[in-house]
Amino acid sequence: MKNHTVIAADIAKNVFQYVQFNKGKQVSRNRPCNRARFEQLILSSKPMKLVMETCTGAQHWARLAKSHGHQVVLIPPKVVWAYRQGQKTDANDAMAIYEASQRKQLKASPLKSAEQQGLSTLESVRYHYQKRKNKLSNAIRGHLAEFGIILPKGYKSLRAMLPLILEDAENGLPMSARLAIHTYWEDWQAANQTVLKLEKAKLEELNQIQVAKELMKVQGIGPVCASELICTMGDASVFKRGKDAAAFIGTSPKQHSSGGKVVMVGISKTTGHKRLRAALIQGARSVILRLKAKTEPYSDKERWLFNLMQRQGENRAAVALANKNVRIAWALIAHQRTYVCN
């Protein structure tokens, strides 16, 4: 593909800007076009290299281009930003996307199939309604606290006590507040039913994917982490090794080295895949809780985790286990392996 045409495109909803380079890496055109013209360009062109920024709609165009024999590279926006010259225009953005694609050590974004994109959508909607449940629960507790009514933590206490509080005519709760909180309560119940429905649909989807079933065998990886790992890594072909996948997700420690002195610091909370990283660490903490209550014999992995907990503490051990699980997940996805716990 080195001698083929390269097209770098800055995509949007309706207006697309693409720059085309011929075999001699000379710019043959840099022009805007509409959605239909861009689609026709992909369908009618000979095999080429299409480079795009990872944004809304990029996966759709990537799948379309791949189905017609083109090579596709998706680049994270953070990488493209460093190569932009001059003002922020569509033409300059398209040139920046091309310049970024020429970087030898480029860390591209994974390509996703339609099934993986669907699973990602399912998890995203489930997460939205889960957050809505949390917000409604906190709002209900806050409003009740203004009238001296305190609910214990947890959804169980909310479900058990709130209907009784709303029916109690002698607890000092005004009718206006009672009506408002009852509205929140109905909204919470609807969100809860939606979450349960989506979780059931996601579990049914995962049970039909062989690699997902292998992932859920790993200690600390459940349905949430399994679906997120599959959606985030794609086919895992853009990662040469598990270490690269862990760095992409953000479970690897940051490095701040200078003058030949290597200094490793904690993981970053501002980069990587925040939601997946948090789920992986939470899963690792649940493994640690079970391990603390367990008596020997330990497996090799549990013995490693137990010794690490003794040396570095539970927090670092949880991050280390999350990091290890990402590398295991990469091996399972990239090589279609069967997980064997040792």
N, C-alpha and C positions, 0 to 999 in steps of 0.2 A: 504493500500500500504506500511505500515511500514515494513512488513516482506518480501517484494519482493526484487528482484535483483535491484541494482542501477547501472546504467552506466553513467559515466561522459565522455563526448566526446569533444575533441578540434577539431572542424571541419575546413575544408579548401575546396579548389576546387577539389583536387584529392587525397591528402594524409590526412587521418584521424587518430587521436590518441584517443583511448578510454581505460578507466580504469573501470574494472567491480568489483563490490563489492557483495559478497554473503549475505545471510540473517544475518550472524554474523558480518557484516561490515568488513570482511577481504578481502583484495585484492586477487582476483582469477586470474586476468590478467591485464596487462598494455602494450598494443601493438599497432603498427600502422596497418592500413589497407587501401585499396583503396576504391573508391566510391561505386563500385558494392558490395564489401564485407560488407561495412557498411549498405547499403540498405538491403542486405540479413539478416544481424543481426537484423534489426528492424522488418522485415517481418516474420522471423522464430522464434523469441523469444516469450516466454510466457509473459503475462502482467508484465511490469516492470516500473521503474522510470527512465526516460531519462533526463539528465541534460546537458545543453549546454550553451555556451556563446553567447550572442546576437551579431551576425555578419552576413555578407552576406551569404544567404542560410539557416540561422537558422530557419526562418519561414516555409520554404519548408519542412525541416526535421521534424519540430514540427507538421505540419499538417499530414504528412505521419504517424508519430508515433501515433498520437491521433486517426487516422482512424483505427488503428489496436489495439486499446484498451490500449495503454500505457499512463502513466502519464508523462507530459512534463513540465519542468521548464526551463525558459530562464533567464539567469543572466547577468546584465550589465557588460561590461568589467572592469569598474572602481571598481566594487565590487570584481571581481576575482583577480585583480592585487594585492590586499592587502594580499592574502592568498598564493601567490606563494613562495615556498621555493627553495633556490639554484639558479642555472643558469636558463635562459629562454630556456627551451626545450619543445617540444610537450608533453613529458611524465609529466614534472613538471606542465605544464599548465593544463593538464587533472586532475591531483591531486588537483590543486588549485580550479578548477571548482567544484570538489566534496566537498572539504572543505567548500567552500562558500555556497554550497547548504544546508549544515547542520546547518547553522546559523538560530536560531529560529525566529528572526525578519527580515528575508530576504525580501528585496523589489525586487521582480522579475519583469521582463519585460512582457508586455501584449502579448498574442498570437493573431495572426491576421488570419482571413479567407482569402481565395483566392480573394474574392470580395473586401475585405478591402485592400489587397495588391495591387490589380489592381487600386483601387481608389488612393492609395498612390503613385503609379507610375505615374498616370495621373497628379496628383498635382505636383509631383516632376519635371516632364518634362515641365509643364506649368510655374513653377517658374523659371526654367532654361532659357526659352525663354523670360520671363519677365525681368530677369536680363540682358539678351543680349540686349533687347530693351533699357534699361537704359544706358548700357555701350556705345552702338552705338550713342544714343542721346547725351551723354556727349562728346563723341569723335568728333562728327560733330560740336557741339557748340565750342569746344576748338580749332579746326582747323580754323573755321571761325573767331574766335576772333583774331587769329594771323594776319588776314588781315583787322582788324578793323570792322568786321561785327558781331554785337551782336544780338542774338536771345532772345526774352523773354522766361521765364520759361514755361514749359508745353508742352505736345505733340500737343496740338491744334495749337500753334504758329509754331511748327516745321512743321506740315503738311501744314499749310497755306503759310508760308513764304519761306521755303527751295526751292520748285520748281521755285518760282519767282527769287530767288537769283541765282540759277544755270542757268537760262535762260537769266539773265541780263548780257549783254556783256560789260557794261560800269562800273561795280562795282569794277574793279581792281583785280578780282580774276583770277590768272593764269590758263591756260588750264590744266596744270598738276594737280593742286589742285582741279580744277573743276571736273576732271575725277575721282580723288580719292574719293572726297566727294560724288559724284554721286554713286559710288560703295557702299559706306556706306549707302546711302539713300535707295538703292535697297535692301540691306541686312536688313535694319530696317523695310521696308515694308513687307518683307517676314516673319520676326520674328513676326510682329504685326498680320499678318494673321494667323500665327500658334497659337499665344496666343488666338485669338478670337475663332478659331476652337476648341482648347482644353477647353476653358472656356465653350463653348456651350455643348461639350460632357460631361464635368463634371457636369454641371447643369442638364442635362438629366439623368445622373446616380444618382444624389442626389434626384431627384424627384421620383425615383423608390424605395427609401429607406425611410421607415416610420420614423425612428428615426432621419434621416437627416432633414426631413420636420419639425419635432418638434424642433430640434435645431435651425433652421433658424427663428423660431418664437421669440427666445430670443433676446432682445435688445443688439446689439453689436456683434452678431454672424451672419455672412453672409455665402455664399457658401464656401469661402476660409477657414474660421475658422471651419465650420461644417465638411468639408471633413478632415481637419487636426485632429480634435478632434476624429472623428470616427477611423481614421487610427492610431492615437497615443494610444488611450485607448483600442482598440480592443473590446472585449466584456465587458471590465471594471471589470472582475471578480478578477483580481489580486489586486485591490484596495478595502480595507474594507470600506472606506468612502470617501466622496468627498475631505476631507482635504488631504488624501494621494495622490489623483490624482492631486490636485493643487500643492503639493510639488514636484511631479514627473515632472510636466510641468515647474515649476519654478515661479509660481505667488504668492507663499506664502513668507512672510518675513523670512529672515535668523535669527537664534537665536545664540547669543553668551553669554551664561550664565555661571556663576561660583560662588561657595560659597553660593548657595541658592539665588543669585540675578539674576532675569530673565531680560535679555536685548534683545530686538527685534530690528533688524536693517533692512535696505532696502533689496529688492529682489536682488538675484545674477544675473549678466549679463553673467556669464561664465558657469553656469550649467543649467540643465533642457533642455527643447525643445525651443531653441532660436527663431526659425522662427514662431512657433505657439504662443509663448508668445508675440512676437512683433505684430503679427496680432490681437491677442486678445486685447492688449492695444490700438492699433490703432482703433479697433472697439469701444472700450470703449470711446475713445476721440470723436468719431463721435456722440455717444449718448450724451455726455456732451455738445457738440456744439448745438445739437437740443434742449437739455433741457434749455440751457441759453436763447434761443430764444422763449421758450414756456411760456405761461401764465398758471396760475392754471385753473382747478384742476390737481394736480399731483396724480399719482398712489402711492401706498405704497413704491414701489421700487424707483420710481423717487424722492419721498420725502426723502428717506434715502440717495440717492445719492446727492441731493441738499444740505442737511444739512452737509454731509461729505465734500462737496466742500467748504462750508463756514468755516468749522473748520480746514481742513487740506490742502486745495488748490486743484487745478484741477489735478495735476500730481498724487498725492497720491490717489485721488478719482478714477482716471482712472485705476490704478493698483488694487485698491480694487474691482472695478466693474469687471475687468478681472478675478480676483480671485473668485468672486461670480459666474460668468458665468461658470467657469470650474466646480465648485461644482454642479451647476444646470445641466450642461451637463453630469456629472457622474451619477446623479440620473436618468436622462432621458435614458441614454444608459444602465446602470446596471439593472434598474428595468422596462425598456420599458414603461415609464410613458408618459402621455400627458401633455404638458406644458400649465399651466394656469397662465397668467400674473395678478398680483395683485397690 
